[in-house]
Amino acid sequence: MVKMSALEESTANTVPCVLITSCDNGFKEEELIKQILSSDTLPEPTKREETVVWYPWTINNKYYTADVRLCAVPNTFHMNSEIAQSTQAFIAYFDSTVKDGLEKLHSWIAVVEDFTPEVLILVCDRVCENGVSRYEAQQWCLAHAFELVELNPQDLPDEDDDFPESTGVKRIVQALNANVWSSVEMKDEHNQGFGLMSSLVASRHNNPRSCQDAPSSSLPVEGALNSEEGNHTERCTNRDTQQDTVVDPTTDLDIQELASLTAGDADVDNFERLFTKLKEMKDKASSLPHEQRKVHAEKVAKAFWMAIGGDEDEIDGLSSGEES
């Protein structure tokens, strides 16, 4: 039997964490943690190192459970390899009432790019025209592949909308529930196909990029046709479903296997194979540059939906290259 190295064993046993930081001196990381936990008090920390504190959280929804840590890190000086290796989501709070609110996040960008967490969320109380406007915040998010969440937005979704958009801390919790955590344990009494699709399309929320605002430097997706290279605008206006689901042959085989497993019996062995395959695909995608990885995940999600017999109309408009 091959024995794992100390580093490999440590990584394998690491509980995934949500790294939470605040660049606003008047808003501590723990305040956001309490909101995520829907609690007026903080739980007993699982670990504390100087000013870095790990709080326990068990995500428990109808599809799965996952033990994660909400890790409060006040600044980049307290980052270390342990935090970086376990971080699978990054949430940054900033002060939107001052003009330079976003500038205080610059030191975090290089750090985050090194460990490329699946979920990237920029949080403020609400955008402020006299400080950081909605346009400025959205442009920053587009440039760095974050999602903007206002805890107390001025404009709330229309209550009459059949599918109202989630806002505030509810949206943060929703995004964290949609992530595929390394500690996930599926509840086999529920439909695995829906749970898998929820995970695959989570990147849509992580990178709310529209065709109009997408930077012209976006790289072509892996497996795209040569004639498309550098032609992002033309790709954005093309609503052909076949075009939207182009993936490389190896990924196509993975998708077909996922579809087969999803349609199979809901037994333990099938679930294990399903999520082993999903983890393999996730690892492949992680080797792509950050911009390509988000778009690639979206294409895989759409291709998988078609592979399991999903209705084309139900995914129409999901593409990051299409206007909603």
N, C-alpha and C positions, 0 to 999 in steps of 0.2 A: 504494500500500500504506500502511495506517495504521500509524504508528510508535508503539510503546508508550512511555509515560512511564518515567522512571527508576525510579519506585516500582513501577509495574506489572511492569517487566522484572525488577526485583529480587525481587519476590514470586513471579513465575513460575519463577524459577531457584532459589528457596530450597528446600533439602532439609528435609523435615518433621522435627520433633524431638519427643522425649519429654522433657518438663520434669520433672526429679526433684529434690525438695527434702527436707531432713530438719529437723524441729523438735526433734530429740533431739541434744544436744551430744555424746553418747557414740556416735552412729551417723552416720557420714558418708555423703553421697550416693554416693560411689564404692563403698562396700561393697555397696549394692544393685545398682549397675551391674555389678559383678563377678558377682553372683549371676545377674542377667539374662543375662549373656554366658556363664555357666557357665565362668568362668575365674578363676584365682588372681591373675592380673595384669591390669592395665588396658592397652588398646591405646593407641597413640600418638594424642594428641588431634588433632583436625582444626583446632581453634581454641581459644584461651585469651584471656580478657579479665579481668584481675585475678583474682577468685575464681570466675568462671564458666568452665566447661570443657565443650567439646563432644567427645564420643567417637563414633566411627563404629560403625554396626551395620547389617548387611545381613540383613533378614528373608528367609529362604529356606525356604519350605515347598512342599508338593506342588502348590499352586495358583498361587503367585506369588512374585516377589522384589520387595523394596522397600528402597531405601537410606534410612536414617533416622539421626538423631543423638540420642544420649542426653546430654542437657544438664543438668549439675549446677549448680543455682542455690541457694546457701545461704540467701538471704532475698529478700524483695520489693524491697529497696533496689537490687538489681542487675538488676531487670527493665528491659527496653527494648523498643522497637518491633520490633526484629529478632527477639528471642526470642518475643514475643507473636504476630507474624505467622506464625511457623513452627511454633508449638506445636500439635500435634494430639492429644496425650495428656499428662495431668498425674498424677504419682504423688507422694504426700506421705507421709513416714514420721513417726510420732510416738511419744513415750514413753508407753506404756500403764501403766507402773508408778507414775506420779504422778497425782494427782487432776486437776491442771490441764493434763494432756497435750494435750487437744484445744483448749484455749484459745489455745495458741500458733499454731494454724492460722488464727485469725480474720483476720489481716492478708492471708492468701492468698485468702480467699473472694471479696472484691471484685475482686481482680486476675483470678482465674480466670473470673469471670462476664463479664468484658469480652471475652475471646477464646474462650469456650465450647469447649474441646477436646472431641473425641468420646469419649475415654476418661478417666474420673476414678476413681482408685484410692487408697484410704486404707490405709496399711500399718503394721503394728506387729509385734513379735516374737510376742506372743500377748496376748489381753485379760487383764486382771488385776482380780479382785474388790476388791482393796485399792487399786487405782488407777482406771483406766478400765475399767468392766465391759463385757461383751458388749452388754448392753442399751443402755448409754450410747453405745457406739461405733456400734451399728446405728441408733439414733435420730439421731445426727449425720449418718450416711450418708444416711438417708432424707430429712433436711431439706435436704441439699446435693447429692443425686443422685450420690453416690459409691458405689463397691463396697468393702466391707471385705475385706482379705486379711491373714491372719495367716501370718507366715513359718514359725512353728513352733507350729501349733495343738495344744492339749491333746487335743482330740477329733478323731481322724482318721476319714475316711469308712469305711463298712463295706466290707471287701474282697469280700464276697459280693454286693454290689450290682452289678447288670448294667451300670449306668451311674454309676459312682462320681464324685462331685464332685471337681474338681481343687482343690488347696489350695497354699498357699505360693507360692514364686516360679514354680512351674509354672503356676499360675493367672494370674499377672501376664503371663507370656510368652504364654499362650493368649489373653488379652484383647487384647494388642498384635497378635497374629497375625490376630485377627478384624476388626481395624479396616481401613477402606478408606483407605489412605495415598495422598496425592497423587502419590507417586513410584512407585506400583504398576506392575509389568510382569507381565502374566498369562502363565502357561505354557499354551499352547494345546492341549497334548496331554491336558489333564484336562477333566473335565466342567464347563463354565462355569456351569451352573445351580446346582450345589451350592456352588461358590465364591461366587456372588452371594448365595445365601441365607445363607451363613455370615456374610457382611458385613452383610447387612440385619438379621439377628437379633442381631448383636453387642450392640446396645443393651439387650437383655434382661439381659446380665451387667453392663452399665454402670449400670443402675438397678434393682437387685433389690428392687423395691417390691411389697409385698403389699397386698391389699385392706384387711386389718385395720389395717395401720400407715400407710396413705397419708394425708397431711394433708387435712383437709376443704377446704382452700383450693385444691385442684388445679383447674386450669382445664379446661373442656371441650375435646375434641379438635376441630381444624379440620374442618368438614363434618359434625359431629355434629348430630343432630336437636335442634330447639329444646326439645322436651319433656324432654331429658336435662340441660339446663343446670343446674348446681348440684346435680345429683342423683347424686353420685359413688357413694354406697352402693348405690343401685339398680343402677347400671351395673356395679358390682363383682360383684353376685350374679347377674347375667344371663349365662348361659353360651351364649346363642344365637350360633352362629358368624357368622351374617349381621350381627348387631349388632357383633361384634368386628372386622369387616372394613370398616366404613363409612368411606369416604374421599371427598374432594371429587371432582367430575367430572373436573377437569384431572388430578389424581393418578391417577384410574382409567384415563385414556387412557395415561398414562405407564407404568402397570403392564402394560397390555395390550401396549404396544410392547416392554417388557422381556421379557415372556413370549414374544413372537414372535421376538425376537432370540435368546433362550436356546434356543428350539427349532430355530433355523436352523443352517446349516453352521458348523463350527468353523474358520473362516478368519480371517485377520488383520483384514480389513475389518469382519467381524461383531463381533469382539472390541472394536475401536475404537468402533464405534457403541454397543455394549452399555455400555461404561464411560463414554462421553460422556453417554449418557442417565442413567446412575447418578449421575454427577457433577452433572448438572443437577438431579436430584431431591434430591440431598444439599444443594445450594445453596439450593433452595427451603425445605427443612426447617430450614436454619440461620437463617432469618429468623423462625422461631417462638420464643416464649419457651422457656427451657430445659426446664421441666416438660412443656410441650406437645410439644416436639420428640422427647423420648424415647418418649412414648406414641404419637405419630404414626408414628415409625419402626417401632414394633412392629406397628401396624395395617397399614402398607404391606407389611411382611414377610409377614404372614399373608395379606393379599389377593393378593400376588404368588404365594405358595405355592399358593393355590387356583387362580389363573389358569393356572399351568403344569400343572394336573391333579394336584396333590399330594393325598394322603389327609387328610381332615379329622381323623382320629384321631391322626395324627402331630403335629399342632400343637395338639391339645387341651391346655389348661393353660399355654400360653405367655403368655397375656395377663397384663399386670401387674395387672390387676384381678381375677385369679383366684387362689385359694389353691392351692398345689401339694400 
